[in-house]
């Protein structure tokens, strides 16, 4: 075997092994998560109904019955009607959820909304002086709320819904581009995930970065597609670069996929080297980097020249602070003590020096226990299927749930809701199912799948190094999770079927339904 092929073969095995390690840990922590605990004090009649429905769905899925056969026949016989029905039902659910809730959100999202309404206030200017990384989000909200003519939380929720669903459509386009046969399964998996994704009512960077990530992912799918002419691939290179730039401006860690796919493209390209491929690859790289860099420069200039809110860049919190709090406590999450120090120290040099001092202190305190801390932090970062819902201190400002039709959604999602445990249980079930697919599809090693895995490994490592401790930060990578699970579903199903037959759970081959 030539040495380039050996490097690529070894790299694929290493990346797949690391990905299996990370996702295996996430699956373990997800399985033992407290979201699965239905305590007696949180049990209501809705809990009983939920468990009965889940039991009925499981029985419907695994047992041979007329209803199941009818659903399968409809799904197979109708190329578009089935997926369109599913998408329409989920969209109705999302719209109803927004109409029933659209509460005032707390934490940083509240500060961005304050600046949207009152940019002249000292408290908002002080916040953005220290947290200038949220300035692109504010400017985006200024532009889009002017377009819709409202700055209310309801208007922001509608915009967030459009952004999230646009990213979802980009994910489906990515799957169709990679392998059209897996599109129907992708619709089903992604729409189920969107059913338990209430963050459409949280207009913050976690959700607003999704279109950029999804667009960039679609661009890389086109670049990795065999048989496309170079002019068409040039358009995909522009799309990948532009999407990555949008993601970077909203949330810098959102462009980790560029590094992941770039490295995979380099390693896989060595195995089929030719001067023509080198020239085309160089041209596509220049387009990707040039479009991305151009948008980033334009975005930075817009931030510098904006007059909407006056900020003092000298007070900006340095990146090393987030490394320090990523090592703090038992979870590596937000530290009020260190955040207060950043507010008190006026000069950047002093902030950096303080953060370096705290890093040394955290490392000394943890000592040889630091690897075990990282293992636990991986669980805190990735195990919660609600993605940190109600986990941010004052997550939202609400009263008691309404007594009219809005009651159902509000009791599921509000801090005082009697059925929050039901939402957490179902969301955790869906998240575990997705992680099982990712783990079971470990045999897939095509270049695009390896690129997705390496990008997720990069996201995991980033969250281990920087501020984490809760799975809200994982929202930015959901396009990668959804796409990888859709592409890996057939091989995961086959692997689970083999396991079932070997353990005696299944006595016959499982026929693919989607």
QUIZIGI-V32953 format. One record per run of one state. SS is the DSSP state (H for helix, E for strand, L for the rest). FROM is the first residue (numbers start at 1). TO is the last residue. If there is no record, write none. Layout:
[[SS/FROM/TO] [SS/FROM/TO]]
This chain:
[[L/1/2] [H/3/31] [L/32/33] [H/34/36] [L/37/39] [H/40/42] [L/43/44] [H/45/62] [L/63/65] [H/66/77] [L/78/80] [H/81/100] [L/101/103] [E/104/105] [L/106/106] [H/107/117] [L/118/121] [H/122/130] [L/131/131] [H/132/148] [L/149/152] [H/153/178] [L/179/179] [H/180/195] [L/196/197] [H/198/201] [L/202/204] [H/205/208] [L/209/209] [H/210/224] [L/225/229] [H/230/250] [L/251/251] [H/252/272] [L/273/274] [H/275/305] [L/306/312] [H/313/315] [L/316/318] [H/319/325] [L/326/335] [H/336/344] [L/345/347] [H/348/382] [L/383/395] [E/396/397] [L/398/406] [H/407/413] [L/414/419] [H/420/440] [L/441/446] [H/447/465] [L/466/470] [H/471/503] [L/504/514]]
